[in-house]
Amino acid sequence: MLARRSALCLAAFAMAASLAGVTSLGASATTPPAKPGGTTTTAAIPVPAPKAEVPEGWTAPPVRNLLLKGDAPAKTYFGAMAGPADLRARAIGSYARGCLAGGTALPTDGESWQVMRLSRNRNWGHPELIAFLKDLAADAPGLGWRGLLVGDLAQPRGGPMTSGHTSHQIGLDADIWLTEMPNRRLSRQEREQISAISMLKGPLDVKGADRRVDPKKWTGTHARLIRRAAQDRRVARIFVNPTIKKALCQFERGSDRTWLRKVRSWWGHHYHFHVRLSCPAGARGCKNQDPPPPGDGCGAHLAYWLSDEPWVPKKPRDPNKPVVKKRPLALAALPSDCLNVLRAE
């Protein structure tokens, strides 16, 4: 029965891929999908039904319907995977174009951490990321921070997410809330409903806005936690809102400001900070991001982010001009080894 079901699944995918003109994952990361009617070499990918252990409230996309229509992007396949690929742990590709083999789940509860938004099933990562988070959580109380509230890591097999992030694809990214863990265990319902707290003093997209953190919310403990994360040798970058970067630049009064180089300004990131690890030593096929520019990042680069230019539109958007949506990544755009990750048990 199992063999017959697998055969039917393979046949269904082959038919759908033929209709869509999807190329093999063996194509390079820059190769676009073939146009409908073109010649294709398609590898069949069985897409299993969601397993029973999926967290309550999480539902898989309608994979069968999308396959029959032949237009399923890569996120549909990876979003349907309820568990990890039983392969050697490996981060494959780049942070925004890859997948994860042998993923490990961060337990939903630890002595000094709690995972949020359990219904998303995004508490998976490379073992190196899981080890880093446990280490940071263990150090947090000594910094005056009761514990971590952990947001999204990656899906069980990484890859493009069904919603939200562009990155978080290879199990080396983690969002850590700028809200301290409470002194009790949150219920599943609370973990879905509680909102993280923004550190902004006010809106950023107003001309002449006061682009600082709110001193009633931001504390030195926030800064110590981020500094501790940035000083870890495994960390490549930490993304924060420019207002938070400014607060960190003012916070560090010691002689060693090297950790500030890793902390980079980016859109959003005023509710949480985003930690990105370097590729593990000897990781085949894992692509690091280029190193950040020299210096502590507290000069002209930060001044630009705090000016009106990035935030205030020079002229209103033409309402008659259609908004062009970016096409989701196709399977052919991912590294070829991601095919094996999808097919693994």
Secondary structure, 3 states (H helix, E strand, C coil): CHHHHHHHHHHHHHHHHHHHCCCCCCCCCCCCCCCCCCCCCCCCCCCCCCCCCCCCCCCCCCHHHHHHHCCCCHHHHHHCCCCCCCCCCEEEEECCEEEEECCEECCCEECCEEECCHHHCCCEECHHHHHHHHHHHHHHHHHCCCCEEECCCECCCCCCCCCCCCCCCCCCEEEEECCCCCCCCCCHHHHHHCCCCCCECCCCCCCCCCCCECCCCCCHHHHHHHHHHHCCCCEEEEEECHHHHHHHHHHCCCCCCHHHHHEEECCCCCCEEEEEECCCCCCCCECCCCCCCCCCCCCHHHHHHCCCCCCCCCCCCCCCCCCCCCCCCCHHHCCCHHHHHHHCC
